Amino acid sequence: MSMREGRDGTERLVVIGGDAAGMSAASQARRLKGPGELEIVAFERGRFTSFSACGIPYWVGGDVAERDALIARTPEEHRARGIDLRLGTEVTAIDVPGRRVRARDVDSGAESWTPYDKLVIATGARPVRPDLPGVDAPGVHGVQTLGDGQALLQTLARAHGRRAVVVGAGYIGVEMAEALINRGFEVTVVNRGKEPMSTLDADMGRLVHRAMEGLGITMVNDAEVTKILTGEDGRARAVATQDAEYPADVVVLGIGVRPDTALARAAGLPLGAHGGLLTDLAMRVRGHEDIWAGGDCVEVLNLVSGQEQYVPLGTHANKHGQVIGSNVGGGYATFPGVVGTAVSKVCDLEIARTGLREKDAGRVGLRYETVTIESTSRAGYYPGASPMTVKMLAERRTGRLLGVQIVGREGAAKRVDIAAVALTAQMTVEQMTALDLGYAPPFSPVWDPVLVAARKAAAKVRP
């Protein structure tokens, strides 16, 4: 019997978070159960739902013309489907024994408790914002929400100069560097790592470094930001490291994100080594029958390493939501894990990776071999063929594929999907060499670059 108050016997699903995972879960549950069977209440502290955070750099850069193009489903559309969506409402506490959540109206400050039968936690991630002098000054921007994107565009439009500094050289950092180049700014990227894109091995990151400088972006590696300097008007005017100052009319923070799990931690729910919630294959929070979690606030199993990993990506969040919604709605679904696939670009340079880097393989005790090959995106004689570098890791002796990294021009990044499927299927590099991939001169050489790398790796790992 339900522990919450209810007059008609319907169950209540409460969803915390109104973006990809939360609203996918709510929508899928609604497909399976009508309003007479399941009441759905969703809390979202912001003003937008179901939007593509991944698209914000392309909106800022002008590739996407309108903000609303990034919104997959409006609040009104959710409400029309029988979901009680409450915007501008932040959940401040989860009472697990009492099966209820406390929510606060962001504008009025009024608080109230809402009971639940089933709970979905989809609180997402918070951008890393270093505790530096000047980091909260006007002109310093993160890019996590549509509101962040709008504020940055306003700053770009009002900026008196055309100098921009991006702090961080991960996916967001390099994508924002491109966006600012497209807006006509001189861009400096300050990166604490030895090379940009720490999700790649350093030798592949070096290729990204050279290409970014070729595009007119100034790369500053091995540099720790110490403070944001401000002018007499209080606005950001420069980014300082121990060794230098970099003038800036706008500063963009692209340092990455962490799981937003303060609510879950306070409620005593299980968290992993990376601070994300731990779930079972059905995305149910471990040890809690009626609580699920998904999206950027959870850790997932890496199918290659066998360890939990934090991978905040919209692809996973939407899949988590579908799995949760199916299970909440009376069906059954599972999310087995990830292989760690990601792609990005900076101007015409494409960057891709899947599986393990060298340090990942070493950390879990795997013995491996690496190969790196140079090839082209098309047959060398066909117009438009461009160079491509593929790095492949394979387990020594067994030949099991462990990871692939690709840096190149048009046609490079999505080739990583071949490796992602091979990793999921636990293929060896020897088996990969026989894959029946599509070939015609406009699309690839006779031997696709991924297969060239597989052949070379297969030869290297043989006992």
Secondary structure, DSSP 8 states (H G I E B T S, - for coil): --SS--SS--EEEEEE--SHHHHHHHHHHHHHS-TTTEEEEEEESSS--SB-GGGHHHHHTTSS--GGGGBSS-HHHHHHTTEEEEETEEEEEEETTTTEEEEEETTT--EEEEE-SEEEE---EEE-----TTTTSTTEE--SSHHHHHHHHHHHHH-SS-EEEEE--SHHHHHHHHHHHHTT-EEEEE-SSSSS-TTS-HHHHHHHHHHHHHTT-EEE-S--EEEEEE-TTSSEEEEEESS-EEE-SEEEE---EEE--HHHHHTT--B-TTS-B-B-TTSBBTT-TTEEE-STTB-EEBTTT-SEE----HHHHHHHHHHHHHHHTT-------B---EEEEETTEEEEEEE--HHHHHHTT--EEEEEEEEESS-TTSTT--EEEEEEEEETTT-BEEEEEEEESTTSGGGHHHHHHHHHTT-BHHHHTT------TTT--SS-HHHHHHHHHHHHH--
